[in-house]
């Protein structure tokens, strides 16, 4: 019985993928895309033949860094089931279709350059057809109920509080007369986050794979972040300026929309023009609306008190490209929420190109920015950046609000783990940069007397 780390290890945050092997079965837990530059792109082609020859796949949630390599499985010939919660199935369809379209468009653009240089064309990482094939293999997994996913391997999904449909997964694995329980935290959400229910801890495991994205610190309290958000937006409106918000289409867009509705309802802000400039975020919001059973009590009460649409009369959803381009001619005040959340693709690049050089403009960073991304350059204080090959001066004011993160901070990660600590499990820290893993591991040793291992990419864990 062994587990191979095929992503989100060795200090890498993206590419979540674990291969669990026994004498009778091979199960993948997640199959995510590496993100963040040419080196990450090269890793996405890694170990495909081995990954394709598996019995089943189980998904913690739909974000691209947990699902983005699934079409490569179909491309390599995998025809087995992919188990996920019903909301994750819907979100995975949305995310993978979008990713396949981007892969195709990127390949076409690169090939035009290659053609002019007399070089042969290269295929996209995968196509829409590859995505559609794997989407046809998705199978629903209920929360909390044990589900046999492969011979000798049973999975149980519990709420992770990270995004709609997210789960931590507990695998009970039988092999050669032995039984081991393996817990995968998946990405955990902060306890204070609105809209979704809080994470549900697991209570038994022999081995725990714990995410550590923010293992070295806590976020600013959510209430303080909301106050800071309101103050920034209030000043932008008073200055009749524009504020650009690089927005993850799934999760962050819905959080910010709900927050604006609350601010308008409670008269914290006077209504002003807001653009949700992301077809993907618009569709994701529709999926959210179909799953109120996953909302927390506060969100249920907020929606019951008054239709949210009455609070968002100044919100315009711009799905078509011509609608997006027209925003450039809209005077301030205005908020423009557009993807991608790390500024490495999508419509936000066009808005940044048109506004970054303007000292009256503002940029509001509301999520994690991976190494090598434009978003990380802005957070790190770059004075000039390159967008579509053009050098753009950064004169706009850049604000960073960590308290909106969909990832648990150190205290919440430790709270989730505390329920498992009495079982004295073997602890492996993944999905985090090395300083974050080291800090979280130190706290686990201090609190529970357990050592925490930080595995490398492709490391094999023998059970």
Secondary structure, 3 states (H helix, E strand, C coil): CEEEECCCCCCCCCCCCEEEECCCCEEEECCCCCCCCHHHHHHCCCCHHHHHCCCEEECCCCCHHHHCCHHHHHHCCCCCEEEECHHHHHHHHHHHHHHHHHHHHHHHHHHHHHHHCCCCCCCCCCCHHHHHHHHCCEEECCECCCEEEECCEEEEEEECCCCCCCEEEEEEEEECCEEEEEEECCCCCCCCCCCECCCCCCCCCCEEEEECCCCCCCCCCHHHHHHHHHHHHHHHHHHCCEEEEECCCCCHHHHHHHHHHHHHHCCCCCCCEEEECCHHHHHHHHHHHCCHHHECHHHHHHHHHCCHHHCCCCEEECCCHHHHHHHHHCCCCEEEEECCCCCCCCCHHHHHHHHCCCCCCEEEECCCCCCCCHHHHHHCCCCEEEECCEEEECCCEEEECHHHCCCCCHHHHHHHHHHHHCCCCEEEEECCCHHHHHHHHHHHHHHHCCCEECCCCCCEEEC
